[in-house]
Amino acid sequence: MARTHDDNWDLASSVGVTATLVASGRAMATKDPRGLINDPYADPLVRAVGVDFFIKMMDGELDLATFDNSSPARAQAMIDGMAVRTKYFDDYFLNATNGGVRQAVILASGLDARAYRLPWPDGTVVYELDQPKVIEFKTTTLAGIGAEPTATRRAIPIDLRGDWPAALQQAGLDSTAPTAWLAEGLLIYLPPEAQDRLFDNIAALSAPGSTIATEFVPGIVDFDVDRAREMSSSFRDFGVDIDMASLVYPGERNHVVDYLRGKGWDVEGVTRTELFKRNGIPVPAPADDDPLGEIIFISAALSS
């Protein structure tokens, strides 16, 4: 089903399924003996969503190398890619807060459990924003297994198409103090103008010393719809309601690096290939790579 301006979802449908897919990737990366990341809450959250495909995938009962006619190397590349992505953003938050920032905002937080698993400095407040159903599910599920946040967690049930800046300030965000922002795995699901508006709103709420991390997918410009549909059909064969070809917004959009620099941010970008190398993980061959192509991971700081 194509996206509309007022569509909604839970964690087993539409865009929500991608949050469950990402969490299952974090769960498998956590089990990897190389120990690049540790997310003990990803597995129970995915099980609570209850999509059989993801549970079997985590339990090793599903051969990832055959479900979409891909190679074992490609299946491992998907898990490794989630590991390096997660570690990049984990390290980003820790660097920002260890440098004195005490406000963190996770936009479209999905099944992100960083508020529960990272060693936040005392006095840190973590704001999470997402659809009401998603916020309620994660909060209830983690409470049910006895998980407690390692920072002051303030969950804000709001669609990012609404007035989330006002909701964030009403929840206590101090726009005169530095904030560490995260927009992970979000931009491809926004129309180009909404991407710009997101960063405009962030800039308006950011004091000097604020930081932001996100990623930019150049391949969204010439997105391979046919390949995405082929991959999605394999998911649907296993009962997963996902169609990447209809969920993303392809086409021309502002490059995040250029846009943020134009707003006065000092920006650094690193490719996923470089992250693989930094972490001592084999770089996937082109045939085993993501259909969206190379991803650029971005971190930026506002100095004035």
C-alpha positions as CSV (number, residue, x, y, z in Angstrom):
1,M,0.0,0.0,0.0
2,A,1.4,3.4,-1.0
3,R,2.1,6.0,1.7
4,T,-0.4,8.8,2.4
5,H,0.0,12.0,4.4
6,D,-2.1,10.6,7.2
7,D,-1.2,6.9,7.3
8,N,-0.5,5.2,10.6
9,W,1.0,1.9,11.7
10,D,2.0,-0.4,14.5
11,L,5.1,-2.6,14.8
12,A,3.7,-5.3,12.6
13,S,2.6,-3.2,9.6
14,S,3.8,-0.6,7.2
15,V,6.8,1.5,8.3
16,G,6.5,0.0,11.8
17,V,7.7,-3.4,10.4
18,T,11.0,-1.8,9.5
19,A,11.6,-0.9,13.2
20,T,11.0,-4.6,14.1
21,L,13.3,-5.7,11.2
22,V,16.0,-3.4,12.6
23,A,15.6,-4.6,16.1
24,S,15.9,-8.2,14.9
25,G,19.1,-7.3,13.2
26,R,20.4,-5.8,16.5
27,A,19.4,-9.0,18.3
28,M,21.4,-11.1,15.9
29,A,24.4,-8.7,15.9
30,T,24.3,-8.9,19.8
31,K,24.7,-12.7,19.5
32,D,27.7,-12.3,17.2
33,P,30.9,-13.5,19.0
34,R,32.8,-10.5,17.9
35,G,30.7,-8.5,20.4
36,L,30.5,-5.2,18.4
37,I,27.2,-4.2,20.1
38,N,25.1,-5.3,23.1
39,D,21.4,-4.8,22.9
40,P,19.8,-7.2,25.4
41,Y,16.3,-5.8,24.8
42,A,16.1,-6.2,21.1
43,D,15.3,-9.9,21.3
44,P,12.5,-9.7,23.8
45,L,11.0,-6.7,22.1
46,V,10.9,-8.5,18.7
47,R,9.4,-11.6,20.4
48,A,6.7,-9.4,21.9
49,V,5.8,-8.0,18.5
50,G,5.1,-11.6,17.6
51,V,5.9,-11.7,13.9
52,D,6.9,-15.3,13.3
53,F,9.4,-14.5,10.6
54,F,11.6,-12.3,12.8
55,I,11.5,-14.7,15.7
56,K,12.6,-17.6,13.5
57,M,15.3,-15.4,12.0
58,M,16.7,-14.6,15.4
59,D,16.5,-18.2,16.5
60,G,18.4,-19.4,13.5
61,E,15.4,-21.4,12.3
62,L,15.3,-19.5,9.0
63,D,18.0,-19.6,6.5
64,L,18.6,-16.0,5.6
65,A,20.7,-17.1,2.6
66,T,17.8,-18.8,0.9
67,F,14.7,-17.0,1.8
68,D,15.3,-14.4,-0.9
69,N,17.7,-16.4,-3.0
70,S,20.7,-14.6,-1.8
71,S,24.1,-15.8,-0.7
72,P,25.3,-16.6,2.9
73,A,27.7,-13.6,2.5
74,R,24.8,-11.3,1.8
75,A,22.9,-12.5,4.9
76,Q,26.0,-11.9,7.1
77,A,26.5,-8.5,5.5
78,M,23.0,-7.5,6.6
79,I,23.8,-8.4,10.2
80,D,27.2,-6.8,10.1
81,G,25.7,-3.6,8.6
82,M,23.3,-3.4,11.5
83,A,26.2,-3.9,13.9
84,V,28.3,-1.1,12.6
85,R,25.4,1.2,12.2
86,T,24.3,0.6,15.8
87,K,27.8,1.0,17.2
88,Y,28.3,4.3,15.3
89,F,25.2,5.9,16.9
90,D,25.9,4.4,20.3
91,D,29.4,5.9,20.2
92,Y,27.9,9.2,19.0
93,F,25.6,9.5,22.0
94,L,28.3,8.5,24.5
95,N,30.8,11.0,23.0
96,A,28.2,13.8,23.2
97,T,27.1,13.1,26.7
98,N,30.6,12.5,28.0
99,G,31.4,15.9,26.5
100,G,28.7,17.5,28.8
101,V,25.5,17.3,26.8
102,R,22.6,16.2,29.1
103,Q,19.7,16.2,26.7
104,A,19.2,13.5,24.1
105,V,16.4,13.2,21.6
106,I,15.6,10.1,19.6
107,L,13.3,10.8,16.7
108,A,11.1,8.0,15.4
109,S,12.5,5.9,18.2
110,G,10.8,2.6,17.2
111,L,12.3,-0.3,19.2
112,D,15.4,1.7,20.1
113,A,16.3,0.7,23.7
114,R,19.3,3.1,24.2
115,A,17.5,4.8,27.0
116,Y,17.7,1.5,28.8
117,R,21.0,0.1,27.8
118,L,23.6,2.9,27.4
119,P,25.6,4.1,30.4
120,W,24.3,7.6,30.4
121,P,26.0,10.2,32.7
122,D,24.0,11.2,35.8
123,G,21.4,13.9,35.0
124,T,20.9,12.9,31.4
125,V,17.3,13.1,30.0
126,V,16.4,11.0,27.0
127,Y,13.4,12.0,24.9
128,E,11.8,9.5,22.6
129,L,9.3,10.4,20.0
130,D,7.2,8.0,17.9
131,Q,3.6,7.0,17.1
132,P,1.5,6.5,20.2
133,K,1.1,2.7,19.6
134,V,4.8,2.3,19.2
135,I,5.6,4.2,22.4
136,E,3.0,2.4,24.4
137,F,4.1,-1.0,23.2
138,K,7.8,-0.5,24.0
139,T,7.2,1.1,27.4
140,T,4.8,-1.6,28.5
141,T,6.9,-4.5,27.1
142,L,10.1,-3.4,28.8
143,A,8.4,-2.7,32.1
144,G,7.0,-6.2,31.9
145,I,10.4,-7.7,31.8
146,G,11.7,-5.5,34.6
147,A,13.8,-3.2,32.5
148,E,14.5,0.2,33.9
149,P,15.9,3.2,32.0
150,T,19.5,4.2,32.7
151,A,18.6,7.9,32.2
152,T,15.5,9.9,32.8
153,R,13.3,8.8,30.0
154,R,10.5,11.0,28.6
155,A,8.5,9.2,25.9
156,I,6.4,11.5,23.7
157,P,3.6,9.8,21.7
158,I,3.4,11.9,18.6
159,D,3.6,11.5,14.9
160,L,6.5,13.5,13.4
161,R,4.1,15.0,11.0
162,G,2.5,16.8,13.9
163,D,3.8,19.7,16.0
164,W,6.5,17.6,17.7
165,P,8.8,20.6,18.5
166,A,6.0,22.0,20.7
167,A,5.4,18.6,22.3
168,L,9.1,18.2,23.0
169,Q,9.4,21.6,24.7
170,Q,6.2,20.9,26.7
171,A,7.9,17.6,27.9
172,G,10.8,19.7,29.2
173,L,13.4,20.1,26.5
174,D,15.5,23.2,27.2
175,S,16.3,24.8,23.9
176,T,18.8,27.1,25.5
177,A,21.0,24.1,26.5
178,P,22.8,21.7,24.1
179,T,21.0,18.7,22.8
180,A,22.2,15.5,21.2
181,W,19.8,14.6,18.4
182,L,19.4,11.2,16.6
183,A,17.5,10.6,13.4
184,E,18.4,7.0,12.6
185,G,16.9,5.1,9.8
186,L,14.3,7.8,9.2
187,L,15.1,10.0,6.3
188,I,14.2,7.6,3.4
189,Y,10.7,7.4,4.8
190,L,10.3,11.2,4.6
191,P,9.4,13.2,1.5
192,P,12.2,15.6,0.5
193,E,10.5,18.7,1.8
194,A,9.8,16.9,5.1
195,Q,13.5,16.0,5.4
196,D,14.4,19.7,5.1
197,R,11.7,20.7,7.6
198,L,13.0,18.1,10.1
199,F,16.4,19.7,10.1
200,D,15.0,23.2,10.2
201,N,13.0,22.3,13.3
202,I,16.1,20.7,14.9
203,A,18.2,23.8,14.2
204,A,15.5,26.1,15.7
205,L,15.6,24.1,18.9
206,S,19.4,23.7,19.1
207,A,21.7,25.8,21.3
208,P,25.5,26.0,20.6
209,G,27.1,22.8,21.6
210,S,24.3,20.7,20.2
211,T,25.0,17.7,18.0
212,I,23.1,15.6,15.5
213,A,23.6,12.2,14.0
214,T,21.8,10.6,11.1
215,E,22.6,8.9,7.8
216,F,22.1,9.8,4.1
217,V,21.4,7.3,1.4
218,P,22.5,8.6,-2.0
219,G,20.9,5.6,-3.6
220,I,17.4,7.0,-2.8
221,V,17.8,9.3,-5.7
222,D,17.8,6.5,-8.2
223,F,16.1,3.9,-6.0
224,D,15.9,0.5,-7.6
225,V,12.1,-0.1,-7.3
226,D,12.2,-3.5,-9.1
227,R,14.9,-4.9,-6.8
228,A,13.1,-3.6,-3.7
229,R,9.8,-5.2,-4.9
230,E,11.7,-8.5,-5.5
231,M,13.1,-8.4,-1.9
232,S,9.7,-7.4,-0.4
233,S,7.9,-10.3,-2.2
234,S,10.2,-12.7,-0.3
235,F,9.2,-11.1,3.0
236,R,5.5,-11.3,2.1
237,D,5.9,-15.0,1.3
238,F,6.7,-15.4,5.0
239,G,3.8,-13.3,6.1
240,V,5.6,-10.0,6.7
241,D,3.6,-7.0,5.7
242,I,6.4,-4.9,4.1
243,D,6.8,-3.4,0.7
244,M,9.9,-1.2,0.6
245,A,9.0,0.1,-2.9
246,S,5.9,1.8,-1.5
247,L,7.3,2.9,1.9
248,V,10.3,5.0,0.8
249,Y,10.2,8.4,-1.0
250,P,12.7,8.1,-3.9
251,G,14.0,10.9,-6.0
252,E,16.0,14.1,-5.7
253,R,16.5,15.6,-2.3
254,N,19.0,17.9,-0.5
255,H,22.2,16.1,0.5
256,V,22.2,16.1,4.3
257,V,25.9,17.1,4.6
258,D,25.3,20.2,2.4
259,Y,22.0,21.1,4.0
260,L,23.4,21.0,7.6
261,R,26.5,22.9,6.7
262,G,24.2,25.6,5.2
263,K,22.5,25.8,8.6
264,G,25.8,26.4,10.4
265,W,26.6,22.9,11.5
266,D,30.2,21.4,11.4
267,V,29.6,18.1,9.7
268,E,31.5,14.9,9.3
269,G,30.5,12.0,7.1
270,V,31.8,8.4,7.0
271,T,30.7,5.7,4.6
272,R,29.5,2.4,5.7
273,T,32.5,0.8,3.9
274,E,34.8,2.8,6.1
275,L,32.9,1.7,9.2
276,F,33.3,-1.9,8.2
277,K,37.0,-1.4,7.9
278,R,37.3,0.5,11.2
279,N,35.7,-2.4,13.0
280,G,37.7,-5.1,11.3
281,I,34.7,-6.5,9.5
282,P,35.0,-7.7,5.8
283,V,33.5,-5.2,3.4
284,P,30.5,-6.8,1.5
285,A,31.0,-7.5,-2.2
286,P,28.9,-5.3,-4.5
287,A,26.5,-8.3,-5.1
288,D,25.9,-8.6,-1.4
289,D,25.3,-4.9,-0.8
290,D,22.2,-3.1,0.2
291,P,19.8,-2.2,-2.7
292,L,20.0,1.4,-1.5
293,G,23.7,1.4,-2.1
294,E,26.4,3.0,0.0
295,I,25.2,4.8,3.1
296,I,26.9,7.9,4.6
297,F,26.8,8.1,8.4
298,I,26.7,11.7,9.5
299,S,27.5,13.5,12.8
300,A,27.5,17.3,13.2
301,A,28.0,19.9,15.9
302,L,26.7,23.4,16.3
303,S,29.5,25.7,17.4
304,S,27.6,29.0,17.3
